[in-house]
């Protein structure tokens, strides 16, 4: 499993519209092959900051499957105009002891 992590800084005054758009966008990502789970959390210290955590079966499910899909264009249209700056996305794998 792969954990996608994105820190989302939403333009000031647009957090309510962003949350509303995300409720629509979540249906898109949930339907993608390889999607296991996701959560959007709001920062307590910075009003316009969110963190998006998405669990994928494998890295390519996100980087190839989702990002190169027609559905990604809908996701992008719903959400990308809210970000300033545009988020850096990182992927993590579990380290077991």
Secondary structure, DSSP 4 states (H G I P E B T S, - for coil): -EEEEEEEEBPTT-HHHHHHHHHHHHHHHHTSTTEEEEEEEE-SSSTTEEEEEEEESSHHIIIIIITTSHHHHHHHHHHGGGBSSPPPEEEE-PPP-
